[in-house]
Amino acid sequence: MYLTKEVKADIFKKYGGSEGNTGSTEGQVALFTHRINHLTTHLKKNHKDFNTERSLVRLVGKRRSLLDYLKKKDIAKYRTLIKDLGIRK
């Protein structure tokens, strides 16, 4: 499995502030980015997997809405998060 408890805890520790702070916007965006990267590599090998493609589109939409919220609330955190995660926009 690609997303273990340890990986998830590391993501939230790095971006959310602590392992228990799973509700922070930055932590959720980082987790979605990790999942999006995994699904993208899966779809490169299995291009006819349409269920995964639909899941990927939904995750990208969720991440986009969280990023819009973060941009509206705190533009500095938004810019640093995008730079750290390597998101283009």
GINOR-V491512 format. One record per residue. RES is the residue in three letters. SS is DSSP state (hx for helix, st for strand, lp for the rest). PSI is psi as a letter, one per 40 degrees, with the letter a starting at -180 (* if undefined). OMEGA is omega in radians with two decimals (none if undefined). Layout:
# GINOR-V491512
res->RES ss->SS psi->PSI omega->OMEGA
res->RES ss->SS psi->PSI omega->OMEGA
This chain:
# GINOR-V491512
res->MET ss->lp psi->h omega->-3.03
res->TYR ss->lp psi->d omega->-3.08
res->LEU ss->lp psi->g omega->3.14
res->THR ss->lp psi->i omega->3.12
res->LYS ss->hx psi->d omega->-3.09
res->GLU ss->hx psi->d omega->-3.14
res->VAL ss->hx psi->d omega->3.14
res->LYS ss->hx psi->d omega->3.13
res->ALA ss->hx psi->d omega->3.11
res->ASP ss->hx psi->d omega->3.14
res->ILE ss->hx psi->d omega->-3.12
res->PHE ss->hx psi->d omega->3.09
res->LYS ss->hx psi->d omega->-3.10
res->LYS ss->hx psi->d omega->-3.02
res->TYR ss->hx psi->d omega->-3.08
res->GLY ss->hx psi->e omega->-3.14
res->GLY ss->lp psi->d omega->3.08
res->SER ss->lp psi->i omega->-3.11
res->GLU ss->lp psi->d omega->-3.09
res->GLY ss->lp psi->e omega->-3.09
res->ASN ss->lp psi->g omega->-3.06
res->THR ss->lp psi->e omega->-3.11
res->GLY ss->lp psi->e omega->-3.11
res->SER ss->lp psi->i omega->-3.11
res->THR ss->hx psi->d omega->-3.12
res->GLU ss->hx psi->d omega->3.12
res->GLY ss->hx psi->d omega->3.13
res->GLN ss->hx psi->d omega->3.11
res->VAL ss->hx psi->d omega->3.12
res->ALA ss->hx psi->d omega->3.10
res->LEU ss->hx psi->d omega->3.09
res->PHE ss->hx psi->d omega->3.13
res->THR ss->hx psi->d omega->3.10
res->HIS ss->hx psi->d omega->3.14
res->ARG ss->hx psi->d omega->3.13
res->ILE ss->hx psi->d omega->3.12
res->ASN ss->hx psi->d omega->3.12
res->HIS ss->hx psi->d omega->-3.14
res->LEU ss->hx psi->d omega->3.11
res->THR ss->hx psi->d omega->3.11
res->THR ss->hx psi->d omega->3.10
res->HIS ss->hx psi->d omega->-3.11
res->LEU ss->hx psi->d omega->3.07
res->LYS ss->hx psi->d omega->3.11
res->LYS ss->hx psi->d omega->-3.05
res->ASN ss->lp psi->g omega->-3.00
res->HIS ss->lp psi->e omega->3.11
res->LYS ss->lp psi->e omega->-3.14
res->ASP ss->lp psi->g omega->-3.01
res->PHE ss->hx psi->d omega->3.08
res->ASN ss->hx psi->d omega->3.09
res->THR ss->hx psi->d omega->3.11
res->GLU ss->hx psi->d omega->3.10
res->ARG ss->hx psi->d omega->3.10
res->SER ss->hx psi->d omega->3.13
res->LEU ss->hx psi->d omega->3.13
res->VAL ss->hx psi->d omega->3.11
res->ARG ss->hx psi->d omega->3.12
res->LEU ss->hx psi->d omega->3.13
res->VAL ss->hx psi->d omega->3.11
res->GLY ss->hx psi->d omega->3.10
res->LYS ss->hx psi->d omega->3.14
res->ARG ss->hx psi->d omega->-3.14
res->ARG ss->hx psi->d omega->-3.13
res->SER ss->hx psi->d omega->3.08
res->LEU ss->hx psi->d omega->3.10
res->LEU ss->hx psi->d omega->3.08
res->ASP ss->hx psi->d omega->3.11
res->TYR ss->hx psi->d omega->-3.13
res->LEU ss->hx psi->d omega->3.12
res->LYS ss->hx psi->d omega->-3.13
res->LYS ss->hx psi->d omega->-3.07
res->LYS ss->hx psi->d omega->-3.06
res->ASP ss->lp psi->g omega->-3.04
res->ILE ss->hx psi->d omega->-3.13
res->ALA ss->hx psi->d omega->3.10
res->LYS ss->hx psi->d omega->3.12
res->TYR ss->hx psi->d omega->-3.10
res->ARG ss->hx psi->d omega->3.13
res->THR ss->hx psi->d omega->3.13
res->LEU ss->hx psi->d omega->3.14
res->ILE ss->hx psi->d omega->3.13
res->LYS ss->hx psi->d omega->-3.13
res->ASP ss->hx psi->d omega->-3.08
res->LEU ss->hx psi->e omega->-3.14
res->GLY ss->lp psi->f omega->3.09
res->ILE ss->lp psi->h omega->-3.01
res->ARG ss->lp psi->d omega->-3.01
res->LYS ss->lp psi->* omega->none
